[in-house]
Each structure stands twice: as structure tokens, then as C-alpha cells.
Amino acid sequence: MTQKLQNLQEMLFDALIEDLNDPMTRGPGLYAVVRGVLNDHKEDINLLPQETLQTLESAMSEAAPFQIKAS
């Protein structure tokens, strides 16, 4: 079951990154979803592959109409 949850989580992050890279789907609602997902999983953030985190951070930084700084 743990592996399935991890796969689902990775698929969710991949889908969110894909949406952030698509100008037709990104917007304030998507940013809120991404922020919510990150907040929901903040204890797990360090468990995610570094490549996934970098891709997500890059996609959000490039897509957002404002600056996002990683802490």
C-alpha cells in the first residue's frame, strides 16, 4: 500500500508540474492547489527526490506572476 501511495504522490506532483508548465491551465487556482499540496506534504518534502523538488520549484518560479523563493 505504501508503494501505491508513493506512486500516486509522484503522479500528482508530475501532473501539477505539467499543468504549471502549460500557460492554458495555470492560474491562481492552480497555484492554490500546488500550495495546498505542498502544505499537506511539508513533512514529506525532504523525502521527495531532489529532481522532483527542483522541477516543481522551477515550474512555479517560471509560471508565477510573482517571485517564489524556496526556503
Backbone hydrogen bonds, N-H to C=O, Kabsch-Sander energy under -0.5 kcal/mol:
donor,donor_aa,acceptor,acceptor_aa,energy
5,L,1,M,-2.3
6,Q,2,T,-2.3
7,N,3,Q,-2.5
8,L,4,K,-2.5
9,Q,5,L,-2.5
10,E,6,Q,-2.5
11,M,7,N,-2.4
12,L,8,L,-2.5
13,F,9,Q,-2.5
14,D,10,E,-2.5
15,A,11,M,-2.6
16,L,12,L,-2.5
17,I,13,F,-2.5
18,E,14,D,-2.4
19,D,15,A,-2.4
20,L,16,L,-2.5
21,N,17,I,-1.6
22,D,19,D,-1.1
25,T,22,D,-1.5
26,R,22,D,-1.8
31,Y,27,G,-2.4
32,A,28,P,-2.1
33,V,29,G,-1.9
34,V,30,L,-2.8
35,R,31,Y,-2.7
36,G,32,A,-2.4
37,V,33,V,-2.7
38,L,34,V,-2.7
39,N,35,R,-2.5
40,D,36,G,-2.6
41,H,37,V,-1.5
42,K,39,N,-1.1
44,D,41,H,-1.6
45,I,41,H,-0.9
47,L,44,D,-2.0
48,L,44,D,-0.8
48,L,45,I,-1.1
52,T,49,P,-0.6
53,L,49,P,-1.9
54,Q,50,Q,-2.6
55,T,51,E,-2.4
56,L,52,T,-2.6
57,E,53,L,-2.7
58,S,54,Q,-2.5
59,A,55,T,-2.7
60,M,56,L,-2.5
61,S,57,E,-2.4
62,E,58,S,-2.5
63,A,59,A,-1.9
64,A,60,M,-2.3
70,A,68,I,-0.5
